[in-house]
Amino acid sequence: MERKKSIHVWLYTILIVGIIAAVIWGATATKNAKALEVTTENQYNRAFHELVGYVDDIDTLLSKTQLTKSPAQLAKLSSDIFRQSAEAKSCLGQLPTSEIQLDNTSKFLSQVGDYTYVLSQSMINGEEISQEEYDNLASMNEYAATLKNTLSEIETKIYNGEVRIYTVKDKTARNSRRRGRFKRT
């Protein structure tokens, strides 16, 4: 009888220790999962903030292209736009694209980068920029301004806690539709 009682005491002790260990493990796992979620959210917020900054820079640089007629300055501005669009695409690549539908943003960044790269190479080789190319830059500038405003609105909502990066869905795609293609003549 005493042996049976001893076995029961050991079983209950092992059971209680097991339950305590499971509770501790669960609490630790929950804490680690929350820390990972916060870290990931912060990385997404940083990448989104940098994306907004690069799009703002692209908008500013495109505005400057409308004010200059110097091929050397235009070549430098085009080169800067190309670099900024590459950085913006890098930031975009860090975002959960399955959660944030930024297909049009990616497409625009690629097009503006490629277009300005071709322009800068042409101007470096001594070619003049045509009125159609200036018009294309103006169209890109309009789109960049719209995109910048849309992204800034989303960023403000993120920072105000109104929305999390996971819940931002088609907002950018809906508000920033492309109206055509830009082509090099």
C-alpha positions, 0 to 999 in steps of 0.5 A: 500500500505504501509503495502504491502511495509512493508511486502516486506521489511520484506520478502527481509530482511528475504531472505537476512538474510537466504542467508547470514546464508546459505553462512556462514553455507556452509563455516563453513561446508566446513572448518570442512570437510577439517579439518576432511579430513586433520586429517584423512589423518594425522592419516593414514600417521602416521599409515602407517609410523609406519607400515613401521617401524615395518616391518623394525624391523621385517626384522632386527630381521629376519636377526639376526635370521640367525646369531645366533645359541643360542636357548635362543637368538633365543627364544628372537628374535622370541618373539620380531618378534611376538610382532613387527608383532602384532604392525604392524597388529595393524597399518595395521588395522588403514589404509583404507584397501578398498583403500590400498590393503595390504592383502598379508601384513596382511597375511605375518604379521600373518604368521611371528608372528604365526611362530615365536611364535611357534618357541619361545615356542619350544625353551623355552621348550628346543627343537632345531631349525631344518635347515628347520626352519632356511630356513623358517626364511630366506625365511621370511627375504627375503619377509620382505626385499622386503615388507620393500622396497615396503612400503618405496617407497610408504612412500617416495611418500606420504611424497613427495606429489606424492601420497595420502594414498587414491590413493595407490592401489594394489602397495604393493600387486603387488610388494610383492607376497608370494611364499609359506607357512611357516610351523612348522615341 
